[in-house]
Amino acid sequence: MHRATHWFFWVWTTLWCAISFPLAYKVWIVDFARTSWGTRLFMLPFVAIGAGMLYWLLIQIVHRRRVGDGTLNASRQTAQAGDTVQVTLNLERGFDDAREVTFRLIVEARDDDSWAAVDTVIASATLHSAMTSVHASLVVPRSARATSFNHRCRIEARVLPWKHAAFEGALAIAATEVKYAPSVETIALNGSDAFGKASAPPPPRGAKQIAAATWQWTARSTVLKVIGVLLIIGAFFWIRSALPWAALRSWVDGARQIDLRLTGELLFAVPFVVAGLVLAAIGLALFLGSARYTVSRGTLRSEARALGMTFFEKQFDLTGLRTLQPTAFARTNQKVSSYSLIGRDASGEARWYPITAGSIDELQRLAHWIAHTAGLSDVRFDPAVSDENMATRKHRIGGKAPSTPGERSLAGWTHAMRKIAWVVSAMAIIGFALMAASIVTSR
């Protein structure tokens, strides 16, 4: 953990415990006979969270003191996917007995304002007694992309059993030449300028021609509908339990002067109510949402629509494609439950398209029809499942700004949600402080 992050967590934990611990002491010890069981149980999660954060910070200090200081170095500063890198941990002091050391090479992709692990390579080595140095070899995975604003690679080492004391380092990944070899099962898709002919492959269910050589269809997912219904039901019970009905009635009936406790309860409940509303909105969007696709000569346009709004809209250029191929989109019990489509140009570089199907055969029929409708010539379909990962999908679809006018991405929605989260979190902290102040000053 970086020093700035470490101190931030210490300040946050101190403030949290300074409010929740005295308040719990007053509720459970001082005013035990005058408080209800609901109030007592309400305080337990906050005390547990504070104790958990405090334990986590203290255990890091204990582990770091047991291990001591050290450095983690790599045999090279820059590597490419598939290269072998030797990492070495150097400690200031050794141990009386042998210790196991775990090394990790972690490939990460930016997920909004945070980092998410895409792939991890693990190796173990033994630090013998009285020795201060140990090394291991790690192979950079094929999923590693060139280091950029959205992609990075880091290494870390932990001496067991003190796993909370981590030594970290960075490893730059250089771009590699894309190499792709089609499988022996690759077949040709005849899609060259055959618009409207009887030999054309059948269109997707519900597809209709909206203009000359332009087709459009809408896809809906039954699984997403079921998930949406479950989220709506859960949001209903969540909001019902989160609203402080007694405080709300007292506030409405009430009082003409400011009451710290009532104001604090209402402010504290705001983020929980907002979370329930967001959960309900997501469930409703999943239940009513649909994906609309438009295929014309050389282009594919994808739109994600729900509640009368377009959340995602992007136009993809299909010209220059030579191969269409499936890649895993979703997995259930370690098995692929749905596939999506990627296209490769003459160089073999992959471009991901938001077209999904439940089987490779279904995806092949859809790819055949898209190639035919878009007027693509000399296009092949390779049924071998590609190992393209989530990082590639984000790289191709995401971005701070749309690439052409009229496109929309989820970046604006996520940015707005982060602002709302900060505001309601501040309201909750203020409300919690007001409740604590009202209890402390009640006597």
N, C-alpha and C positions, 0 to 999 in steps of 0.2 A: 504494500500500500504506500502510495506517495505521501510525503510528509504533510502537504497541504490537506489532502483528504483525511489523513489521520487526525490532524488537529480539528478539522471541521466536525468529525464524528465525536470527538471529545467535547467540544462546545455544545453540540446538539444534545448529547447524552446528559451532560451536566444540567442543562436547562430542563430537559424532560424529567430527570430524577428530582430536581429541586422543586418541581411543582407537584409531581405525582406522589412522591414518598411522604411529604408532610400531610398532604391531603388524605392519603390512605391511613396514615397514623391517626388523624383526627376522627375519621369515619369509623375505623375499626377499634380504636382504643379509647379515645377521649369521649366521643359521643356514640358509643356502641349502642346504648340502650335507647337512644333517641333517633336512630337512623334505621331505615327499612333494609330488608335483605336485598332488595333491588339496588339500592344505592351502594351497599357493600360489595355486591357482586359486580356492579358497574365499574368499580375501581380496580378490580383484580387484573383485567387485561393491561391496563396502563402500568401497573406496578410490574407485571410480568415482562412487558416490553422493555421498560427501563432497566430491570434487572438483567435481561438478556443482552441488551446493548452494553451494559457495564461489564458483564462477564466476558463478552466477546473482546472488548478493548483490553481488559486486564489480562486475559489469557494470551493475547498477542505480545504484551510486554513481558510476561513470564517466559514464553517460548523464546522470544528474542534474547533475553538475558541468558537462558540456558544454552542457546546455540552460539551466541556472540556475533560479532561483526564478520563480514565476509564480502566477497565480490563474485559475480557470475559473469564469465567471459565466453565468447564464442570464437571458434577458430577462424572465422571470417566475418566481416561486417555485412557483406552482401551475398545472397545466395539466390538460386533459382529453384522453381518447383522440381522435385526429384533429387536435388543435391543432398549429400550427407554432411551434416555440420557437427563438429565435436564441441561440446560445451564443457566448461571446467568450473567447478566451484572451489574457491580458495577461502579457507577460514583462518581467522587469527589464531585459533587454538584448536587442538584435537581433543579426543575423548578417550576415556580409559578403556572402553570396549568398542567393538565395531558397531556402526550405525548404517542403516539403509537410507539412501538418498534417492528421491524421486525427481526426475527431470521431466519437464513438459515443454513442448513447442506448440504454441496456441496460435491458430490463424483466426483473425477476427474481422468482422465487417461492421461498419457503422450502422446502427439502428436508431434513427432520429438523432438524439443527442448522447446516446450511449453506445457501447460496443457489445456485440454479441459474438460468442464463439461459433465459428463455422466448422472447424476441424481441430483435433487435438492429437498430438503424438506423444506417447509416454515411454520413458525408459527408466530403468532402475540401475543403481550401482551401489557398491558397498564401500563405505568409508572405514578403513581399517583403523584399529586403535592407534592413537598417538599421531595419526596422519592428519594433515590439514588440507589436503587436496584430493579431489575425486573428479572423474570425468565420465562422460557417456556420449554416445553417438545418436543423433536424431536425424531422421530423413524428412525433409520438407515435403509435405503432402502435395499431390497434384492439384488440389483445390486452392492452393495459395495463389493469390493474385498479386500483381506488382504493387508495392507500397504506394499508397496515395492517400488522399483525404478520406476516402471511404474504406480503405483496406490497410491492415497492418498485421505484423507478426511479432510475437514476443516470446521470450523464453523465461522459465522460472525453475527454481530448485527448492526443495523442502527436505530438511533433515528429520527423519522420523525418530521418535513419535511426536516431535514438536512441529506439527504440520502447519501451525498458524504463523510460523516465522518463515516467510518466503523471501527468497532472493530473486530479483527480476532483472531482465535485460531485454534489449530490443534487437531485432534482426531485420534488416532491410531485404525485401524481395524484389529482384529485378525481373523485368518483363521477359517472357520466353516466347519463342516462335510457336505459333499454334500448329500442331500436327494432328491431323485426323486421317484415319484410314477407314473407309467404309467396310462393313462386314460382308461376308459372302452371301448373306440373305437379302442384300439390297436389291430393290426392284425399281424399274423405271415407271414414272408416272407421266402418261401422255397428256399434257395439258396445254398444248400449243394451239392457240387461236381456234378453238372448237366451240365457240359460244353458241348455245342453243341447239346443238346437234343431238340427235337421238342417242348417240354413243356416249353422251356425257354421263358422268357418275351421278347418282341420285343426290339431291341436295339434303341438308340437315332437316330434321323435322321442324315444320313451321316456317321454313325459309320462303321468302317471297322476293320477286324481282320488283324493285322500286324505281328503276331507271334502266336505260340501255346498258347492258353488261354490268349491272350493279345489283347485288343481292344483299338481303339483310335478314337476320334471324335472331331470335331471343332465346337464351338458355337460362333455365332455373334449376336450382339444386334442391332435391328433396331433403338431403341431409342438412343443408343450411336452414331449411324451413323448420325442421324439427328442433335444431339448436336454437333458432329464434324463438319458438314457442316456449322452450324451457327457460330461456333468458327472461322473457316477459313475465312468466309465472314467478321466477325467482326475484325479479325486480319488484313485483307487487308486494311480496312478503317482506322484502328488504326495506322498502319505503315505509311500509306499515309499521315495522318495528323500529325504524330509525327516527321517525317523527316523535318529538316530545309532546304528546298530546296534552298532558296536564299543564305543562308550561305554556303551550300555545293557547289553551283556553284561558289560563290566568292572564296572559298577555292581552288577549282580545277583550276579556271581561273587565280587565283590570285597572290595573293600577294606573293611576295618573302620574305617578312619579317613577323614575328609573329604578329598577330593581336589578342589582348586579347578578343575582343568581338566575333569574328568569332570562335576562339578556344573555348571560353566559351559556345557559342550556340551549337557547335557540341558535346562537352563533356556532356552538360546538356541533350541533346537529346538521348544519348546512352541508359540509362535505359528504356526509353519509347520504343525505337526501339527493344531492347532486349526483353522487355515484350511482344511486338507484335509478335516477332519471336517465343517466347515460347508458346504464345497462338495459333499460327498457327501450331506449332509442336504438341501440345496437340490435337488440332482439327483433324490433319491428322492422329495421332495415334488412336484416337477414331473412325475415319471413316474407316481406314484400319485394325484396330486391331482385334484380335480374341483371344479366350481362347481355348487352346487345352488340352484335358484330355486323359490320358492313364490309363486304368484299367487292372491289372493283378492279379494273385493270391495273395490276402492279401494286395495289395497296390493300391494307387491312386496317380497319378502324375498330377499336374496342372501347366500349363504354360500360361503366358500372353505375347502375341507377337504382335509387330507392327513395321512397317518400317524395316523389316528384322532383328530386334533385339528382344531378350527375356528380358523383364523387370522384370518378376517375375517367379520363378520356384521353386516348392517345392514338395517333395514326402511325402505322408501321409500313415501312417500305419493303416490298417483297421482291423487287427487282434484284437480279444478281444471285438469287438463291440457286443452289445446285443440289442440296440434299435437305430433306425434312426427316426429323428423327424424334422419337419419344424420349421424355425424361420424367423421372418420378416427381409427382406434384404433391401427393399426400400418402402417408403410410399409416397402417393400422396393424398393431401387433407385429411390427417389424416387416410387414408385407406391404407392397405398393397397392394402394386402393384406388388411385387415379393417376392419370398421366397427363402431361402437358406437352406442347409442341415446341421444338426448337428448329431453326433453320441455319444452314451453313452455306457460306459463299464459297468461291473457288479456293480461297486460302484455308478454309476449314474453320474459320472463326464462327462461334455459335451466337445466335440471336434468339432470345426467348420470346414466345408469343403467348398471350393469355388465352389459349385454346386448350380445353381440358376434355378428357374422355375417360370412361371407366375401364377401357381395355385398349390394348395396342391395335387390335383389328378395327375397333371403332375409330380410333385416332387415325389409322391409315386411310379409311374411307373418307374421313373428314379432310385429311390432308390432300387426298386425290381430288376431291371436289374443289377445295380452295385453289389448288394449283391450276385446275382446269378453268375455273371462273376468273382467276386473276390473269389468265393468259400467259402463264409461265411455261417456258420450253426447256426441255432437257433436264427435268427435275426428277430426282430419285427419292425413294423412301427407304430408310435404313431402320429396320425393326429393332436393332440392338439398342437397349436403353442406355442413354448417355449418363455420365456421372456429373453433369452440370448441377451445381448446388444453389442454395438460397442466395449466396453472395452474388452469383452471376445474375440471378433474377433481379436483385435490387440494383445492380449496376446497369442493367439494360432498361429497367422500367422507372426506377426512382430518379431523384435528382432535385436540386434546389429550384429549378425552373423548367417549364416545358420546353421542348426543343423547337416546336413550331407554334404559331399563333393559334388560339382556339383550343389548345389542349389543357387538361387539368390533371393534377396529381393530388395525392393525399397529404402532401407536405403542408398545405394551408390548413387543413383540418387538424392535423396533429399539432401544428403550432398554436392554433386557437385552444385546443384542449390542454396544452401545457400551461398556457396563461390562466385558463380557468382553474386548473389544479393548484397553481400557486396562490391565486386569490382565495379560494375556499380553504386551503390549508392555513393561510394566515388568519382567516376568520375563525377557524377551529382553535388555533393557538390562543387567540384573543379570548374566545369564549371559555376555554379551559382555565385561563388565568383569572377571568372574572369569577368563575365558579369557585376557584380556590380562594380568591380574595374575599368573597362573600362568606365562606365557611370560616376562614381565619378571623374575620372581623365580626362574626355573629355573636361572639360572647363579650 
